[in-house]
Amino acid sequence: QNWFLIEGTENNGWTTLKFWRLLDTGDSSEDIVIGEGNTRVIYAWNDADPSDASSPVYHMSNRGSIGVTFVETSQVVDDLDKAETISLVQRDLEIPTAATTYWCSGFRLPKDIQESEKHIIQYAPNIYEPAKAHVHHLILSECPGYLKDQLEQLSEEELKGVDCTGSKNLYHPLSLCRLGAVIAGWAVGGGVYSFPNDVSYSFGGPGTSSFWTIEMHYDNPDGISNVIDRSGMNITYLSTGRKHNAGALSVGHNVTPLMIVPPGVSKFSIYGTCDSSCTSMGIPCDGVTVFANLFHTHLAGVALTLNVIRDGKVVEPPLDQELNYDFNFQETRPIGPTKIYPGDTLILECVYQTVTTKDVLVGGLATTDEMCIAFLNYYPRTAFDVCWSTPTNDTSTNFLAGLVKSKQEEFAALQGQYGNDTRAIINNFDWDIKSLEALEVAYKTEYKPVCLPISEKAVCDSGARMTREILFFVFISSLAALFIN
């Protein structure tokens, strides 16, 4: 017995039990190791008291599970008393009744910030309680400088935002702001994030972007109307910088319908690769230091591991790992610090469980779709924003047909029956172990890199070149693929 009761109390209908155990009991057959990150806790109770200590009453339907962080990883901020805070929140936005909405709001930075560089040391979600059930996640980004003239023409009313779900308002300047550097992210379950005491994130000052955007994901499956939102982010900053200036980099799989998670499987992995060709172009010769991460999948995700491949070998331990992922408990957490170098390959494995799912899941923006992304914080900052992989074929049907070569006849028969209805083909396909393995291998090996550095010059390798305009086209084309088939 490795659990030890300290005390128990009952007060006004509440029962409290206080107990302890070692984080690692050494009993691998009975106990899991409790470490940093999320631990899944199963609980059950019965309203009736047991007749004696050895005869607890069966809990019936009174049971559930919840994600809990036992090992605290929060950062104590040394100079918080010298800091100022700015709140960037929605301005009485009526949440659309659509099941899934992405809303892009614009914010003009105050004049003093535009004139003098500031340095973020902490950010915190500011979630409006009446709208809390509908706010899924938000991403705060710095609008690229080339959009400044268009943004300056927007009135304060227009800066309240546009619906930027999928292809809606795709070329609106507030939608295009999402191509800028990511400053901060938050998802359900997350809390306050503080940078290490020698790290800050610079912004503002002459020659920098004077506009930021918040991309807010709203979840409204019941189509509830007249819900007003004032949610956003509180940004705490100093007037003087710290030793290191931080940047943000998203790593993973492109958000596309070609990302396919078959139904009815207990374990299936998608791999998102930040290719060595991208890190050679985006990371300086001395490398960068990764110090924080936010993992993100949707409802079917159960585990994520981010590995670094260097000189053909996996670097141990993983850059980050979450073996008990909980969609309702996502947060930016400290990791490492760990160095990555130009020429390294980063592979994000996202594990999904679809035992109770009868319909195929694909990559997409809705909560009922899937994603596979890690949002990394690192220093020193470069112009490296996005490092994803995307499948090589143009349509999901051809992608699958070329992938499971041993079952071409079955695919041909299904195509004859269902035509171009890709979901129906996948749902009726016989996903045996070999087919699942073939699909997993394809995601790991058959891809093309999508990397978005702002500079057209390589940071370290002068032989590598890729312009922002070319990669912008790749990004927009990938986003447009969400609406093909």
N, C-alpha and C positions, 0 to 999 in steps of 0.2 A: 504494500500500500504506500503510494508516493504522495498522496494528498493528505494534508493535516489541517483539521478544523481548529481555528483559533477561538471563535465565538459565534453565537447566533442570537438574534433578537427578533421580537415581533412588536410592531408599533403601528396602531391605526390601520390594520389590514396589510401592512408591509412586512414581509419576512426578509431578514438580511442575514446572510451567512458569510463569514470572513474566514478564508483559508489560504494556505500557501503550498507551493511545491517548487522544486528546483526547475530552472529553465530547461536543463538537460538532465533527466533522471538516470540516463544510461540504460533504460529499459526500452529498447527500440521496438519490442514486440507489443507493448501495451501503451506507451506514451510517445507523443510527437515532441520534437524539440521546439521550444518556444523561442523565437528569435525576433529580429526587427521586422517590421511590416505587419501585415494582417494575419491574424489567427482566427480560424473559423471555430466558434463555440456553439455547441449544441446544448439546448436547455429544455427541460420539461418539468411540469408541476401538476399537482392536484389540489383543488380547493379544500379537500378534507384532510384532517390530520391523521397520520398513521396511528394504529393502535399501539405499536411499540417501534423501537429503533430498527428492528429487522423486518418490519412488514409495511413498507411504503405502499400507498395506494396507487394503482396504475393511473398514468397521466391522461389517458384517453387522447383527445385532440389538442390538449394543452401542451404544445411543443413547438419548437422552432429553432432557428439558428441565426447567428449574428456575427459580423466581423468585429474583432476587438484588437486594439494595439496594446500589448502588455509592456513592450520595451519602448520607452519614450525616446524619440529622436529629435525633439524640437530644439531650436537654437536659442540661447539666452542672448539678447541683443545688448551690447555694452553701451552704445551711445544713443539709445532711444529718446533720452531726455533732450537731445539736441535736434531732433528731427521734426519735420512738418508732415502733414498728411493731406492728400487731395482725394476726394471721392468722385469717382466716375460711375454714374448710375443712370439707368433708364429714366426718362422724363415722362412719367405717367403713361407708359406704353400699354395699350390694350392688347393683350396676348391674342394672336389669331386663333381661330377655332380649328385650324388644320391639326391633324395628329402630330405632325412634325414641322417645326418652323425654325429656320436659321434667320436671325435678325441681326443686321449689321448697323450699328450706331456709331456716329462720329463725334469726336470731342476735340474742340479747339483748345490747346494748352494755354494757360494764363500767360499774360505778357511777360511777367518776371521770369517764368520758366523758359520762354522763347529766347530771352536775352541772356540768361545765365545758366550754365550747365548744372544739373542736379544729379543725385546719385541714390537710386532706390536701394533700401536695405531690408524692406519687408513689404509684403502685400497680403491682403486679407479679403475674403469674400464678404460682400455686403448684400445679403440675400433678403429680399422683402418678404416678410412672413406670409402675407395673404397670397403670394404667388409662389411660395416655396415648392409646392408639389409639382409645379410645371417647369422649374428651372433645372435643366439637366447638366449643362456645362457652359463655360464661357472662356474665350481666348482673347486676351488683350494684345494688340499688335500696333507697331509703329507704322504709319502710312508712308510708303516710299516717297522720296522727295519729288519724283517726276509727276506725282499726282497733285502737287501743291496748288497749281493754278486752277485746276478743276474744283478742288476742295474749297478754295477761297471764295468761289462763286456760290457756294451753298449757303442758304440762310440758316439761322439757328433752328428753325422749324424743320428744314430739310435734313439737318444733321441728326435729328431724332432717329433717322434711320430708314432702311428699306428692307423688305423681305428678300433675303439672299439665299433662300432655299434652292438647292440644285441649280438650274439654269436661269432662275428668275433674277432679273437685274444683274446679269453676269458681268456686264461691262460698266456698271455704275461705279463711280470712284470709291464709294464706301465698300463695295464688294471687292474691288481690286486692292483695297488697303490690306486685305488678307495675304497679299504677296509680300508684305513687309516683314520685318523682324518680329518674332514673337517675344513679348515682354514678360507675360505671366499667363498662367492657365489655372483653371479650377474646375473640378467636377464634383458631383454629388458625393458627400461624405468627407470632402477635404476641409481643411481649416486654414489657420494663419501659417504663412511660410516666411521664415526669416533667413536671410543670407548669412553665411559664416561671417565672423567679425572682421575678416580681412578681405571681404568681397562685397562689391556693390555693382549696380547696373546703371551706367551713365545715360542721361537723356537730356534733352533741352540744349539751349545755347545757340549761338549764331551758326547758321549753316545746317542745322538739324531739322528734322520734321517737326512741324508745329501742330500736326494732327495725329490723333490716335483713333483706333476703332476697337469696339468690342463686338465680337461675333458671339451671340447668345443662342444657345440651342434650347428651344422650348418643346416640351412634351405635353400634348393635350389629346390623348387618345379618345376621350369622351366628348370632345368638341365643346367644352364649357365656354360660354361667352361672358363678356363683361368682367374679365379678370385683369386688373391693373397691376403693372409691375414697375418697381423702382429699384431693381437689383443691379448690382455691378461690382466694382472692385475698389477697395481703399488702398492707395499707394502711399507708403511712408518713405521719405527721402531726406538726405542730408545735402548741405550746400558744398561740402568737400568730399572728394572721393576717397575710397579705401585703396589698399595696395593693388588689388586685382579688379579688373573691369569685366563683368560677366556677359556672356552671350547665351542664346538659346538655339537648340537644334532639334528638329523632329526627325526621328528615325523609324522606319517601319515599311508597311506595305501600302501602296497607293490605294486610295478609296475608289474602287471600281467594281462593277458587277462581275468582272473576271476573277475576283476573289470569291471563291466558292467554298462553302462549308456544307457538306452533305448532311441530310437529315438522319436521325436514328442511330448516331454513333456515340460511343462512350468517350472516345478520345480522338481528336483530329487536330493536326498542327498546320498552321499557316506560317510561312517564313517571310519576313520583310528584311531586305538586305541593303545596307549602306555600303556600296561597293568601294573597293580600293581605288577605282578610278575617280570616285568622288572625293574621298578623303585626301588623295594626292593633290587635288585641285583646291580643296577648301580648308585644309589644316596646315598651319605653319610648320616649318622644318623641326622646331623644338617641341612640337606637339601641343596639345591642350589638356587641361585638367578638368575632368568631369566630376561634379560634386553634388548633384541632385538629379532626381528623375521623377516623372509622373507617368505611370503605365496607363494605357487606355484601350479597352475593348468595350463591347456592349454586353448584352445579357448572357450570351452563351460562353463568354470567356471564363476560364477557370484557373489558368496559370500562364505566366509569362516569364521568359528568360532572355536576357540580352548578353550575348557573348561577343568577345573581341577575337578575331582571327589575325594572327601576326606571323608572317613567314610560314604560312601554311599550317600553323598549329593554334589550337584553342588556348587562349590565355586564361589561367585559373587564378582566382575564382571568377564566376561571371561578373560582368560589370554591374548588373543588378538582376534580382530574381524575386518573383512573387508567386509562390506555389499555392496560395489560398486567395486568389483574386476575388474581390467582391465588388460588383458593379456599383453598389450603394456606398462604397467606402473607398473613394479614390482621392489621393492626396500627393502633393509634391513632397518627397522625403529626401533627407541627406543620404548620400552614398559615397563610398570611397574615402578621400579623393583618389581618382585613378587617371593616369595619363593615357591618351590615345594619340597615335602618330599618323602622319601621311603614309598612305599605303596600307593601313589597317583596314580590315573589313569588319563591320558590325552586323551581326545577324540577330534579329529579334524573332523568337519563336513564341507564337501565341497559340495556346491550347484551348480547344473548344469542346464542349459536351452538348450533344443534341439528342440525347436518348428519348426525350419526350417531345421532340420537334418532328412534325410530319412534313414540313415544307422546307425546301432548301433555303439556306441563308446566304446572302451575297454581300459584298462590300457596298456600303451606302451610308447616307446621312441619317436615316431614321434610327431610332433606338432599337427597332426590331430588325434592322440590318446589322452588319458587323464592321468593326475596324480592328486594326492591329498597329498601334503607334506607341512610341516612347518619346516623351518630351524631356530632353536633357538640358541641364544648365552646366555651363563650363566657363573656363577662362584660360587665356585672354580672349576677348571677343574678336571674331573674324566676321566676314560677310557670309558665312555658311549658315543657311536657314533650314533647308530641307534636304534629306537624304533618304530616298525611298527606292523601292523596286516595284516594277509593274510587269505583268505577264506579257509575253512577246506577241501573241496572236491578237487579231483585231476583234473577234467575236467570241463570246463564251462557248458557243456551240462548237466552233472549229477548234477552239483551245482544248476542250474536253475530248473531242474526237481524235485529235492528234496525240493526245496525252495517254489515253488508255488504249494502246495499240492492239492489245490482245482481244478487244471486244468491239472491233469495228462493225461487225455484223449487227450486234445488238444496238449500237448507236444508229446505224442506218435504218434499222426497223423502227426505232423510236422516233427518228426524224421523219420517217414516212408517216407515222401515226400522228405526231404532234406538230410537225412543221417547224416553225421558228420559235415555238413556245419553249424556251430554254428551261424554265422552271419545271415544266411538266416532264421534260426529258430527264432532267437530273433526279426529280422525285421518283420516277419509275425505273431508274437505272438500278441494277443489282450491284450495290456497293459492297463487294467482298473485300477481304483484307488486302489482296494484291492490288485491287483498283484504288483503294484508299492510300496505300503506300506509294503507288505510282503518282497519284495526284499530289501527295506531300512532297515527293522528290522534285516534281516539276516546279513547285513554288520555291523550292530551295535552289534550283539550278538553272531553270529556264526563265530568265527575266532580263529586262533592260533597266539600267539605272536612271533614276530621276533625281538630279541634284541641283539645288538652286542657290549658288553663291551670287551675291550682288555684283562682285567684280568680274570682269571678263578675263582677268589674268589669274593664273594659278598662284596660290599663296606661297608654295614651296617649289613645285616643279614647273619651270618656265615653259616646258614643252606642251603642257596641257592648256587648252583654251575652250571656253564655252560661254557664249554671251547670255546675258539675262534675257534678251528678247527671244532667243531660241528656246530657252528653258521655260519661259513664260508660255510659249506656244505648246510645249509638252504638257505643262500643268493644266492649261485650259482644255487641251484635247483630252486629257485624262478625266477632267471633271465632266466634260461633255459625254464621255463614254457611259456615265451613269444613266443616260437617257436613251442609249442605243439598245435595241432588243427589248 
